């Protein structure tokens, strides 16, 4: 069964947000590159996904110039680069058609945010019949403010709020809800077999 690595939303938009200072995995580009190199060596498909919110004036608006892969990441010739406008990589793209055409039955998921676009893609992929591997240490997220908290809080204020969900709790919760239901949880090292992935 052929595999595809999905690199979801590892884009400059996130680094423009103040919350990036509290990101769970500042080394995500290195981790993703480990997976990309492994996938290419194995002959697996690598699919790149960007998130866009046209006309919003935010860092996710293509007009901002930030809807691009983070420095250090680059598709090779023939690797699809999709742009989505939903919280998963399927709904607003031709991802499923690409996977079907390439005979892919297993997905390896990495990217930003752990609990949002990555988790949602994993759930939908599983429901569509794909075997899903979720590589948590090749995902990243930021602290989640309580839903009643004002939207204009600084990072310091978010972190000081006892209702805030810390990044380690977000990651743990995501693994709990996916494991055994929607995905197999794996680390970069487990997949690549490379001690370099720990560096």
C-alpha positions as CSV (number, residue, x, y, z in Angstrom):
1,X,0.0,0.0,0.0
2,X,1.5,3.3,-1.0
3,X,2.0,6.1,1.5
4,X,1.7,9.8,1.3
5,X,3.2,12.4,3.7
6,X,0.9,15.4,4.2
7,X,2.7,18.5,5.3
8,X,-0.1,20.7,6.5
9,X,0.2,24.5,6.9
10,X,3.8,24.7,7.8
11,X,3.7,28.3,6.6
12,X,5.1,31.7,7.4
13,X,1.6,33.0,8.5
14,X,2.0,31.4,11.9
15,X,5.4,32.9,12.6
16,X,3.8,36.4,12.1
17,X,1.5,35.8,15.1
18,X,2.6,36.9,18.6
19,X,1.6,33.4,19.8
20,X,4.5,31.8,17.9
21,X,6.7,32.8,20.8
22,X,5.0,30.1,22.8
23,X,4.9,27.4,20.1
24,X,5.2,23.8,21.1
25,X,7.7,22.8,18.5
26,X,10.0,25.7,17.3
27,X,12.0,23.1,15.4
28,X,9.1,21.9,13.2
29,X,10.9,22.7,9.9
30,X,13.8,20.3,10.9
31,X,11.3,17.6,11.9
32,X,9.2,18.0,8.8
33,X,12.4,17.8,6.6
34,X,13.4,14.6,8.3
35,X,10.0,13.1,7.3
36,X,10.2,14.6,3.8
37,X,13.7,13.1,3.2
38,X,12.5,9.7,4.5
39,X,9.4,9.8,2.4
40,X,11.3,10.6,-0.8
41,X,13.9,7.9,-0.1
42,X,11.0,5.4,0.4
43,X,9.4,6.5,-2.8
44,X,6.3,7.8,-1.0
45,X,4.4,10.8,-2.3
46,X,4.8,14.2,-0.5
47,X,1.9,16.6,-0.6
48,X,2.2,20.1,0.7
49,X,-0.8,22.1,1.9
50,X,-1.2,25.8,2.7
51,X,-4.1,27.5,4.4
52,X,-5.5,30.7,2.9
53,X,-8.3,33.1,3.9
54,X,-8.6,35.4,0.9
55,X,-9.9,38.9,1.5
56,X,-9.5,38.8,5.3
57,X,-6.5,41.1,5.6
58,X,-4.9,38.7,8.0
59,X,-1.6,36.8,7.8
60,X,-3.6,34.0,6.1
61,X,-4.7,36.3,3.3
62,X,-2.6,35.5,0.2
63,X,-2.2,39.3,-0.3
64,X,-0.1,39.4,2.9
65,X,2.7,37.5,1.3
66,X,2.9,35.1,4.2
67,X,0.9,32.2,2.7
68,X,4.0,30.3,1.7
69,X,6.1,27.5,3.1
70,X,8.4,28.4,6.0
71,X,12.0,28.9,5.0
72,X,13.9,25.6,4.7
73,X,10.9,23.7,3.1
74,X,10.5,23.3,-0.6
75,X,8.5,20.8,-2.8
76,X,10.5,18.7,-5.2
77,X,9.5,18.5,-8.8
78,X,6.1,16.7,-9.1
79,X,5.1,17.1,-5.5
80,X,1.7,18.8,-5.3
81,X,1.2,22.0,-3.4
82,X,-2.4,22.5,-2.5
83,X,-4.2,25.5,-1.0
84,X,-7.1,24.9,1.3
85,X,-9.7,27.3,2.9
86,X,-11.1,24.8,5.5
87,X,-9.7,23.2,8.6
88,X,-8.8,20.0,6.9
89,X,-6.8,19.2,3.8
90,X,-9.7,17.4,2.0
91,X,-12.8,19.5,1.8
92,X,-11.7,22.4,-0.3
93,X,-8.9,20.7,-2.4
94,X,-8.5,17.9,-4.8
95,X,-6.5,15.9,-2.3
96,X,-8.7,12.8,-2.3
97,X,-8.6,12.6,-6.1
98,X,-4.8,12.9,-6.1
99,X,-4.5,10.1,-3.5
100,X,-6.8,7.9,-5.5
101,X,-5.0,8.5,-8.8
102,X,-1.6,7.7,-7.1
103,X,-2.9,4.6,-5.4
104,X,-2.3,5.9,-1.9
105,X,-3.9,4.0,1.0
106,X,-1.9,5.3,4.0
107,X,-1.4,8.9,5.2
108,X,1.4,10.2,7.4
109,X,0.4,13.6,8.8
110,X,2.6,16.4,10.0
111,X,2.1,20.2,10.3
112,X,0.5,23.1,12.1
113,X,-1.7,23.1,14.2
114,X,-1.6,19.8,16.1
115,X,-5.2,19.9,17.3
116,X,-6.8,21.8,14.5
117,X,-5.9,21.3,10.8
118,X,-3.7,18.3,11.5
119,X,-6.2,16.5,13.8
120,X,-9.1,17.3,11.5
121,X,-7.3,16.0,8.5
122,X,-6.5,12.8,10.4
123,X,-10.1,12.3,11.4
124,X,-11.5,12.8,7.9
125,X,-8.8,10.8,6.3
126,X,-9.6,7.9,8.6
127,X,-13.3,8.2,7.9
128,X,-12.5,8.1,4.2
129,X,-10.8,4.7,4.7
130,X,-7.1,5.7,4.8
131,X,-4.7,4.2,7.4
132,X,-3.4,7.3,9.2
133,X,-0.2,7.8,11.1
134,X,0.0,11.0,13.1
135,X,3.6,12.2,13.7
136,X,3.0,14.3,16.8
137,X,6.6,15.6,17.1
138,X,6.4,16.9,13.5
139,X,3.4,19.0,14.4
140,X,3.2,22.3,16.3
141,X,0.6,24.3,18.1
142,X,0.3,27.3,20.5
143,X,-1.5,27.7,23.8
144,X,-5.3,27.7,23.5
145,X,-7.1,30.5,25.3
146,X,-10.4,29.8,27.0
147,X,-13.2,30.4,24.7
148,X,-14.6,33.1,26.9
149,X,-11.3,35.0,27.0
150,X,-11.0,38.2,25.1
151,X,-9.6,37.8,21.6
152,X,-7.0,40.6,22.1
153,X,-5.0,39.1,25.0
154,X,-1.3,39.2,24.7
155,X,0.7,35.9,24.9
156,X,1.7,36.8,28.5
157,X,-2.0,37.3,29.4
158,X,-3.0,34.0,27.7
159,X,-0.3,32.1,29.6
160,X,-1.2,33.8,32.9
161,X,-4.9,32.7,32.6
162,X,-5.4,29.4,34.5
163,X,-8.1,28.4,32.0
164,X,-5.6,28.4,29.1
165,X,-4.9,25.0,27.6
166,X,-1.1,24.6,27.6
167,X,0.7,23.2,24.5
168,X,1.7,20.0,26.3
169,X,-2.0,19.4,27.2
170,X,-3.1,20.2,23.7
171,X,-0.7,17.7,22.3
172,X,-1.6,15.0,24.9
173,X,-5.3,15.5,24.3
174,X,-4.9,15.2,20.5
175,X,-3.0,11.9,20.9
176,X,-5.6,10.6,23.3
177,X,-8.5,11.3,20.9
178,X,-6.8,10.0,17.8
179,X,-5.0,6.9,19.1
180,X,-6.8,3.7,18.4
181,X,-9.7,5.5,16.8
182,X,-8.5,7.6,13.9
183,X,-4.8,7.2,13.8
184,X,-1.6,5.4,15.0
185,X,0.6,7.8,16.9
186,X,4.3,7.8,15.9
187,X,7.4,9.9,16.3
188,X,9.7,11.0,13.6
189,X,12.4,8.7,14.8
190,X,10.1,5.7,14.8
191,X,9.2,6.3,11.2
192,X,12.6,7.3,9.8
193,X,14.7,5.0,12.0
194,X,17.2,7.8,12.2
195,X,18.8,9.0,15.4
196,X,19.4,12.3,13.5
197,X,15.7,13.0,13.9
198,X,16.4,13.4,17.6
199,X,19.1,16.1,17.0
